[in-house]
Amino acid sequence: NEPKEPLIRTATIPGPKSIELIKELNTIQLASPIQLFVDYESSIGNYLCDADGNLFLDIYSQISSIPLGYNHPALIEALRDPANTSAFINRPALGILPPKDLVDRLRASLLSVAPPGLNEVQTMACGSCSVENAMKAAFFWYQTRIRDGREVTREEMDSCLANQYPGSPYLTIMSFKHGFHGRTFGALSCTHSKYIHKLDVPSFDWPIAPFPIYRYPLEDNERENKATDDQCLEEIQDLIERFNRKGRPVAGLIVEPIQGEGGDNHGSKYFFNQLQKIAKSQQVVFICDEVQTGCGPTGKFWAHEHWELDNPPDIVTFSKKMLTGGYFYKAHLRPDQGFRIFNTWLGDPSKLALLERVIKVIKRDNLLESVKETGKEMLKGLKEAETRFPGLVSRSRGVGTFCAIDFVTPELRNEVIKRLHLKGIHCGGSGAAALRVRTTLTFNKNHNDIFIDRLHNVLAEL
Ligand SMILES: Cc1ncc(COP(=O)(O)O)c(CNc2csc(C(=O)O)c2)c1O
C-alpha cells in the first residue's frame, strides 16, 4: 500500500518536529549533519515519512543502502520467522564460535550471488572495514609471496610491534582521484572526494592515480574519451613503476566501477579491462569496491559485470544494499593463518537472513530487468532536462538507475536539492555539482515519472 505520490505538509524542510529533535539530539552529540528525523514505521516502499508526516519519494535510499524499500513484507517475514530468532538475538563471535547454520546461510545468501569466479567470502560489518581487510589481504599475499616459504624472522616480529620496517613493510595501495572508500585510516588514505573527510587525519603516502572524466554524450565523444582513457592508463602504469622503483611497492589497487561520492565518474569497459591488464602484469591485487554500486542498481548484480572481464577482479568489496559488509576474494588471497583477518563479530548472521530474502525477491520479481528498464526512462528524462535547460544542467549519465546530472554551479545544485525536497523528492548530491540518483531496486517507471516531472518543474522555476 505504497502512496501514489509525495505529500509535503510543512512549510520548511526539515519541519518543526525534526528541528526540535535535532536540537534535543545536539545536547547529546553533533547533530548538524542531520537532514530529517524519520518515522520509519510509517515509511513504506519508496516513500520516506519524516517525523512531521512529510512523505518523500526517496531517490537517495539511505546513501544507497536500502535494497527493496521501507518495511518490505519479505523482510518483516524474515524477522518473524522462528528459524531466524536466534540469529537476531545471539550475536556470535563468528571467527571462533559460528552458529551451526553459518555455512547454509552463507550459501543461501552471499555465495548465491558471488561474482563469477570468486568462490570465497569474508563477512564484515560495514564498507570501511570491508575495504580495510581487503587491503590487508593484499598485503599479506604480497609478503607471503616475498617470503616464499621461509620463516618469519625475529627482526620482522620485533620491528612490526614498533611499527617499523621490515615487519611493517613499505607497501602501498594505489587509489584514484575523486575515489571514496571509507573513513577508517587505510580506507581514508584511499579516499579523495572531499577535504573535510581527511582534514587533520594522518594519511598513508600512497599512489593516487588519475580517473577518467568523460565528455558527454558518450556517443558523440568516443575519440576524446578513448584518449582520456589512454592518458590515464599511461600515467597509472608509470605511477606503479615509480613506486616500485622507490621501494614503496604497490601491493594492490582499489577502484569503484562508478565513483559514487566523487561526482559519479564512470570508467569505460575498455579502461577497466586495460587497468586489469596493468594490474596483472605488475602483480597488483585488483580490488573492485562495489560497496555503493553492488547489489543491482546498475542493472547487473555487480557493476563490474558490465566490464565483461576475462577473469574476475581479485577482490570485490560490498556493503550497503547487501545489508552486510564483506568481500569476495580469490583463493590465493585467503590469509595464510588465522587471526590475521579478524575482529569480534566479523559481520552478523541476522543480516544474512535478511539478505537471503532480498536476493529471493530480486529473482522472484525480476528486479534487475526492472532496474534496467527504469534506468533507460530515467536517463531519457535527464537528457530531456538537458535539452530544455541547457544553461542549467549537463552531462546526464548513468547505468541502470545509478544516475547523475551536473549543474552549472555547486550552489545551483544545492538550491535544486532544497527545492526538490520541498516538492517531495528526497535526494542528494555527488561531488562538486552533481545530483545523484540512488534508488531502491523496486523504484519503477511510475516513481521515475514523478521524479523527472518534479525535476523539470524545479528547473523551469529557476
Ligand atoms: C564505494 C564505497 N566504499 C566504501 C564505503 C564505506 O562504507 P561505510 O563504511 O560508510 O559503510 C562507501 C560508503 N559510502 C558513503 C557515502 S557518503 C559516506 C560518508 O561517510 O559520508 C559514505 C562507498 O561508497
The ligand as an ORCA input file, in Angstrom:
! r2SCAN-3c Opt
* xyz 0 1
  C      32.462      2.885     -2.689
  C      32.410      2.933     -1.181
  N      33.328      2.238     -0.469
  C      33.323      2.261      0.886
  C      32.394      2.986      1.578
  C      32.424      2.973      3.105
  O      31.300      2.288      3.581
  P      30.786      2.597      5.052
  O      31.959      2.451      5.956
  O      30.222      4.012      5.026
  O      29.740      1.552      5.273
  C      31.404      3.715      0.894
  C      30.392      4.478      1.694
  N      29.635      5.465      1.011
  C      29.405      6.642      1.599
  C      28.649      7.589      1.035
  S      28.659      9.015      1.923
  C      29.650      8.378      3.071
  C      30.178      9.170      4.181
  O      30.844      8.542      5.048
  O      29.994     10.397      4.133
  C      29.968      7.061      2.797
  C      31.414      3.701     -0.520
  O      30.510      4.397     -1.239
*
